[in-house]
């Protein structure tokens, strides 16, 4: 497909107009360190050690990587970032980034926080979304047992019942508030439990529109067929499929476990295969948009271009409420802000939570920016160009003031 530039992602003044010079310089520094895998590895190890040992490093983390990739430690703390995005017609998903809880009290506390985030999203004027991970509501061990088809003990059955109640309370409130909720993907060896809950909730709440979204990690070679299978189920049982498409977040972990345990690696053979399936999945969703709500989470410029072309091919307007473009807070502003400026529905994942609890998320972002080819380099190049553009503009303005 020949790509036409309906949106120009190189419009840097549009991309970074929400950022001060100081904010751009800070971001430039963070991404410059992420170019070096060895530095990221040392940094993440030191961060884990320092926090575990109670060393006074929270202030440093909060003013650097946390400030770049997270909205705040509380919902109220996210107000600045959400207002900044809203001013440029970009929505915010308040993503309580606490995962891997281990106690029933912790699961209940996370549920209550998610309910508060849905209440807050329901007060927003446009693009109302919330997101959560099942591992914030259930123990990993329990999810592993369910995925493996093991017989559950009485205690496990009771715990699984509470998990279902937590998910039900979240999706029920989302439906009442007209807030779409994204159930994030997890590791493949607990995914069946996530699948079962997601499909049950879509069947119950996605009657008129996509309220509940299932996440398809397209770096899994079976995921395109999985998309078609769940769509067929939705068509048969009369609900709309909410499809959140991402490339994926656990590639190294998945491949390592498959090798160690001797089963087929679920990951695509190469990046080209992932890109192909991601784009094919987007096209499939647009072809069936009357039955599917699409949430395309991608930092890949070409995929975002292609989605605009697919929409035009099927006569869809940029602001069609059935399609959303999404990127993570702190990344790919050149995509997000330029798409929003062209009238497309754009939303940013804005993670929040106690600093220590968000460390696993922050480490994934750091590792992602070293392992994804060109991500840090691309961000750095754009930031450098914008800083130079601003410097030249100020110099020229100063020159003009002399006359």
C-alpha positions as CSV (number, residue, x, y, z in Angstrom):
1,X,0.0,0.0,0.0
2,X,1.4,3.4,-1.0
3,X,1.2,5.6,2.1
4,X,-0.1,9.2,1.7
5,X,0.6,11.7,4.4
6,X,-2.8,12.6,5.6
7,X,-1.1,13.4,8.9
8,X,2.5,14.7,9.1
9,X,4.2,13.3,12.2
10,X,7.2,15.6,11.6
11,X,5.3,18.7,12.5
12,X,7.4,19.2,15.7
13,X,5.8,22.5,16.7
14,X,2.5,20.7,17.0
15,X,4.0,17.6,18.6
16,X,5.8,19.4,21.4
17,X,3.7,22.6,21.9
18,X,2.5,21.4,25.3
19,X,6.1,21.1,26.6
20,X,8.3,23.8,28.1
21,X,12.0,24.0,27.1
22,X,12.9,22.6,30.5
23,X,10.6,19.7,30.1
24,X,12.0,18.9,26.7
25,X,15.6,19.0,28.0
26,X,14.7,16.6,30.8
27,X,13.0,14.2,28.4
28,X,16.1,14.5,26.1
29,X,18.3,13.5,29.0
30,X,16.2,10.5,30.0
31,X,15.9,9.1,26.5
32,X,19.7,9.6,25.9
33,X,20.4,7.3,28.8
34,X,18.0,4.7,27.5
35,X,20.0,4.3,24.3
36,X,22.5,2.1,26.3
37,X,21.1,-1.3,27.5
38,X,24.0,-1.7,30.0
39,X,23.2,1.6,31.6
40,X,19.5,0.7,31.9
41,X,20.4,-2.6,33.4
42,X,22.6,-1.0,36.0
43,X,20.0,1.7,36.7
44,X,17.1,-0.7,37.2
45,X,19.2,-2.9,39.5
46,X,20.3,0.0,41.6
47,X,16.7,1.3,41.8
48,X,15.4,-2.0,43.0
49,X,18.2,-2.3,45.6
50,X,17.9,1.3,46.8
51,X,14.1,1.0,47.3
52,X,14.4,-2.3,49.1
53,X,17.1,-1.0,51.3
54,X,15.1,2.1,52.1
55,X,17.7,4.5,50.6
56,X,16.5,8.1,50.0
57,X,16.1,7.8,46.2
58,X,12.4,8.4,45.7
59,X,12.8,12.1,45.1
60,X,15.3,11.4,42.3
61,X,13.1,8.8,40.7
62,X,10.0,10.9,41.0
63,X,11.7,14.0,39.3
64,X,13.1,12.0,36.4
65,X,11.7,8.8,35.0
66,X,8.5,8.8,37.0
67,X,7.7,12.4,36.0
68,X,8.2,11.4,32.3
69,X,6.1,8.3,32.2
70,X,3.6,8.6,35.0
71,X,0.8,11.2,35.7
72,X,1.2,11.2,39.4
73,X,0.9,9.1,42.6
74,X,-2.9,9.7,42.9
75,X,-5.8,10.5,40.7
76,X,-5.7,14.1,41.9
77,X,-2.0,14.2,41.1
78,X,-2.9,13.3,37.5
79,X,-4.9,16.5,37.0
80,X,-2.0,18.5,35.6
81,X,-1.2,15.9,32.9
82,X,-4.8,15.3,32.0
83,X,-5.5,19.0,31.7
84,X,-2.4,19.4,29.5
85,X,-3.7,16.6,27.2
86,X,-7.3,17.8,27.1
87,X,-6.1,21.3,26.0
88,X,-5.0,19.7,22.8
89,X,-8.0,17.4,22.3
90,X,-6.3,14.3,23.6
91,X,-8.0,12.0,26.2
92,X,-6.4,10.4,29.2
93,X,-6.7,6.9,30.5
94,X,-6.1,6.8,34.2
95,X,-4.2,3.5,34.5
96,X,-3.7,2.5,38.2
97,X,-0.4,0.7,37.5
98,X,-0.3,-1.6,40.5
99,X,0.2,-5.3,39.6
100,X,1.3,-8.5,41.2
101,X,-0.6,-7.9,44.5
102,X,-0.5,-10.8,46.9
103,X,-3.2,-10.2,49.5
104,X,-7.0,-10.1,49.4
105,X,-6.9,-6.7,51.1
106,X,-4.5,-5.5,48.4
107,X,-6.8,-6.8,45.7
108,X,-9.8,-5.1,47.3
109,X,-7.9,-1.8,47.7
110,X,-6.9,-1.9,44.0
111,X,-10.5,-2.6,43.0
112,X,-11.7,0.5,45.0
113,X,-9.0,2.6,43.3
114,X,-10.1,1.4,39.9
115,X,-13.7,2.3,40.7
116,X,-12.6,5.8,41.7
117,X,-10.7,6.1,38.3
118,X,-13.9,5.1,36.5
119,X,-15.9,7.7,38.5
120,X,-13.3,10.3,37.5
121,X,-13.4,9.2,33.8
122,X,-17.2,9.5,33.9
123,X,-16.8,13.2,34.7
124,X,-14.6,13.9,31.7
125,X,-16.2,15.7,28.7
126,X,-14.8,13.5,26.0
127,X,-13.0,10.2,25.4
128,X,-13.9,8.3,28.6
129,X,-11.7,5.3,29.3
130,X,-10.2,3.3,32.2
131,X,-7.9,0.3,32.3
132,X,-6.8,-2.4,34.6
133,X,-4.8,-5.6,34.9
134,X,-6.3,-8.8,36.3
135,X,-3.0,-9.4,38.2
136,X,-4.0,-6.3,40.3
137,X,-7.1,-8.2,41.4
138,X,-6.0,-11.8,41.7
139,X,-2.9,-13.8,42.7
140,X,-0.7,-14.9,39.8
141,X,-0.6,-18.4,41.2
142,X,-4.4,-18.7,41.1
143,X,-4.5,-17.5,37.5
144,X,-1.8,-20.0,36.6
145,X,-3.9,-22.8,38.0
146,X,-6.9,-21.8,36.1
147,X,-5.0,-21.4,32.9
148,X,-3.5,-24.9,33.3
149,X,-6.9,-26.4,34.0
150,X,-5.9,-27.6,37.5
151,X,-8.6,-28.7,40.0
152,X,-9.2,-25.8,42.4
153,X,-9.3,-26.3,46.1
154,X,-12.2,-24.9,48.1
155,X,-10.1,-22.0,49.1
156,X,-9.1,-21.3,45.5
157,X,-12.7,-21.5,44.3
158,X,-13.7,-18.9,46.9
159,X,-10.8,-16.7,45.8
160,X,-11.8,-17.0,42.2
161,X,-15.3,-16.1,43.1
162,X,-14.0,-12.9,44.7
163,X,-12.0,-12.1,41.5
164,X,-15.1,-12.4,39.4
165,X,-17.0,-10.1,41.7
166,X,-14.2,-7.5,41.5
167,X,-14.2,-7.6,37.7
168,X,-18.0,-7.5,37.6
169,X,-18.1,-4.4,39.9
170,X,-15.6,-2.6,37.6
171,X,-17.4,-3.4,34.4
172,X,-20.8,-2.7,35.8
173,X,-19.8,0.8,37.0
174,X,-18.1,1.4,33.6
175,X,-21.3,0.6,31.9
176,X,-23.4,2.8,34.2
177,X,-21.0,5.7,33.6
178,X,-20.6,5.1,29.9
179,X,-16.8,4.6,30.4
180,X,-15.0,2.1,28.2
181,X,-12.7,-0.2,30.2
182,X,-9.6,-1.9,28.8
183,X,-8.6,-5.3,30.3
184,X,-4.9,-5.4,29.7
185,X,-3.1,-8.5,28.5
186,X,-0.9,-10.6,30.7
187,X,1.7,-13.4,30.3
188,X,0.4,-16.2,28.0
189,X,0.6,-18.8,30.8
190,X,-2.2,-17.0,32.8
191,X,-4.1,-15.7,29.8
192,X,-6.9,-18.2,29.7
193,X,-8.3,-16.8,33.0
194,X,-8.0,-13.3,31.6
195,X,-9.7,-14.5,28.4
196,X,-12.6,-16.1,30.2
197,X,-13.3,-13.0,32.3
198,X,-12.9,-10.6,29.4
199,X,-15.3,-12.5,27.1
200,X,-17.9,-12.9,29.8
201,X,-17.8,-9.1,30.5
202,X,-18.0,-8.3,26.7
203,X,-21.0,-10.6,26.3
204,X,-22.7,-8.9,29.2
205,X,-22.0,-5.3,28.6
206,X,-21.1,-4.8,24.9
207,X,-24.6,-4.9,23.6
208,X,-25.0,-1.4,22.1
209,X,-21.3,-0.4,21.9
210,X,-17.9,-1.6,23.0
211,X,-17.7,-0.9,26.7
212,X,-15.2,-3.7,27.6
213,X,-12.1,-4.2,25.5
214,X,-10.1,-7.4,25.2
215,X,-6.3,-6.9,24.5
216,X,-4.7,-8.8,21.6
217,X,-0.9,-9.0,21.8
218,X,0.1,-9.3,18.2
219,X,3.6,-10.5,18.9
220,X,2.0,-13.9,19.6
221,X,1.7,-15.8,16.3
222,X,-1.7,-17.1,17.2
223,X,-3.3,-13.8,17.9
224,X,-4.7,-12.9,14.5
225,X,-6.7,-16.1,14.4
226,X,-7.7,-15.4,18.0
227,X,-9.1,-12.1,17.0
228,X,-11.2,-13.7,14.3
229,X,-12.3,-16.5,16.7
230,X,-13.6,-14.1,19.3
231,X,-15.2,-11.9,16.7
232,X,-17.1,-15.0,15.4
233,X,-18.2,-15.7,19.0
234,X,-19.4,-12.1,19.3
235,X,-21.3,-12.3,16.1
236,X,-22.9,-15.6,17.1
237,X,-23.9,-14.5,20.6
238,X,-24.9,-10.9,19.7
239,X,-22.3,-8.7,21.4
240,X,-19.8,-6.2,20.0
241,X,-16.1,-7.1,20.2
242,X,-14.0,-4.5,21.9
243,X,-10.5,-5.0,20.4
244,X,-7.5,-3.4,21.9
245,X,-4.5,-4.1,19.6
246,X,-0.9,-3.9,20.9
247,X,2.3,-5.4,19.7
248,X,3.1,-6.8,23.2
249,X,5.0,-6.2,26.4
250,X,6.5,-9.5,27.6
251,X,8.5,-10.8,24.7
252,X,11.8,-11.7,26.4
253,X,10.1,-13.3,29.3
254,X,7.8,-15.4,27.1
255,X,10.7,-16.7,24.9
256,X,12.8,-17.5,27.9
257,X,10.1,-19.5,29.7
258,X,9.2,-21.4,26.5
259,X,12.9,-22.4,26.0
260,X,13.3,-23.4,29.7
261,X,10.1,-25.5,29.8
262,X,10.4,-27.0,26.4
263,X,7.1,-25.8,24.8
264,X,6.5,-24.0,21.5
265,X,7.5,-20.3,21.7
266,X,4.3,-18.3,21.4
267,X,6.2,-15.3,20.1
268,X,6.4,-14.4,16.4
269,X,9.6,-15.4,14.5
270,X,10.6,-11.8,13.9
271,X,9.4,-8.2,14.1
272,X,8.2,-8.2,10.5
273,X,5.7,-10.9,11.3
274,X,4.4,-8.9,14.3
275,X,4.1,-5.8,12.2
276,X,2.3,-7.7,9.5
277,X,-0.2,-9.2,11.9
278,X,-0.8,-6.0,13.7
279,X,-1.6,-4.2,10.5
280,X,-3.8,-7.1,9.2
281,X,-5.7,-7.0,12.5
282,X,-6.3,-3.3,12.2
283,X,-7.6,-3.8,8.6
284,X,-9.8,-6.7,9.8
285,X,-11.3,-4.6,12.5
286,X,-12.0,-1.7,10.1
287,X,-13.6,-4.1,7.6
288,X,-15.9,-5.2,10.4
289,X,-16.2,-1.9,12.2
290,X,-20.0,-2.2,12.4
291,X,-19.4,-5.1,14.8
292,X,-16.1,-4.1,16.4
293,X,-14.8,-1.2,18.5
294,X,-11.1,-0.6,17.8
295,X,-8.5,0.7,20.1
296,X,-5.1,0.7,18.3
297,X,-2.2,1.1,20.8
298,X,0.9,1.7,18.7
299,X,4.1,3.8,18.7
300,X,4.8,2.7,15.1
301,X,4.4,5.6,12.7
302,X,3.6,3.4,9.7
303,X,0.9,1.5,11.5
304,X,-0.8,4.8,12.5
305,X,-0.5,6.0,8.9
306,X,-2.1,2.8,7.7
307,X,-5.0,3.1,10.1
308,X,-5.8,6.5,8.8
309,X,-5.8,5.0,5.3
310,X,-8.0,2.1,6.3
311,X,-10.5,4.5,7.7
312,X,-10.5,6.5,4.5
313,X,-10.9,3.4,2.4
314,X,-14.1,2.5,4.2
315,X,-15.5,6.0,4.2
316,X,-14.9,6.8,7.9
317,X,-14.4,10.3,9.2
318,X,-11.3,10.9,11.4
319,X,-13.5,11.4,14.5
320,X,-15.5,8.2,14.2
321,X,-16.3,7.1,17.7
322,X,-15.6,3.5,17.0
323,X,-11.8,4.0,16.4
324,X,-9.2,5.2,18.9
325,X,-5.5,5.8,18.5
326,X,-3.4,5.4,21.6
327,X,0.1,5.9,22.9
328,X,1.7,5.8,26.3
329,X,2.2,9.0,28.3
330,X,5.7,10.3,27.8
331,X,6.2,8.6,24.5
332,X,5.5,9.3,20.8
333,X,4.0,12.8,21.2
334,X,4.8,13.4,17.6
335,X,2.2,10.8,16.7
336,X,-0.4,11.6,19.4
337,X,-0.5,15.4,19.0
338,X,-0.4,15.4,15.2
339,X,-3.2,12.9,15.0
340,X,-5.3,14.8,17.4
341,X,-4.6,18.0,15.5
342,X,-6.0,16.3,12.4
343,X,-9.2,15.4,14.2
344,X,-8.7,11.7,15.1
345,X,-9.7,10.3,18.4
346,X,-6.4,10.1,20.4
347,X,-5.8,8.9,23.9
348,X,-2.8,8.6,26.2
349,X,-2.3,5.9,28.8
350,X,-1.5,7.9,31.9
351,X,-0.2,5.5,34.6
352,X,-0.4,6.5,38.2
353,X,0.1,5.0,41.6
354,X,2.5,5.0,44.6
355,X,6.0,5.4,43.3
356,X,7.3,2.1,44.7
357,X,4.3,0.2,43.2
358,X,4.9,1.6,39.7
359,X,8.5,0.5,39.5
360,X,7.7,-2.7,37.5
361,X,5.9,-0.5,35.0
362,X,8.7,2.0,34.8
363,X,11.3,-0.8,34.4
364,X,9.3,-2.2,31.4
365,X,9.3,1.3,29.8
366,X,13.0,1.6,30.3
367,X,13.7,-1.9,28.9
368,X,11.2,-1.4,26.0
369,X,13.1,1.7,24.9
370,X,16.3,-0.2,24.7
371,X,14.9,-3.4,23.1
372,X,12.6,-1.8,20.5
373,X,14.7,-0.9,17.6
374,X,15.0,2.8,17.0
375,X,12.5,3.9,19.7
376,X,14.9,5.9,21.9
377,X,16.9,7.1,18.8
378,X,13.7,8.4,17.2
379,X,12.5,10.2,20.3
380,X,16.0,11.7,20.8
381,X,16.2,12.9,17.2
382,X,12.8,14.6,17.4
383,X,13.6,16.2,20.7
384,X,16.9,17.5,19.5
385,X,15.3,18.9,16.3
386,X,12.7,20.7,18.4
387,X,15.2,22.1,20.8
388,X,17.3,23.4,17.9
389,X,14.2,24.8,16.2
390,X,13.2,26.7,19.4
391,X,16.7,28.0,19.8
392,X,16.9,29.3,16.3
393,X,13.4,30.8,16.6
394,X,14.4,32.7,19.8
395,X,17.6,33.9,18.1
396,X,15.7,35.2,15.1
397,X,13.1,36.8,17.4
398,X,15.9,38.5,19.3
399,X,17.5,39.7,16.1
400,X,14.2,41.2,14.9
401,X,13.7,43.0,18.2
402,X,16.9,45.0,17.5
403,X,15.2,46.7,14.6
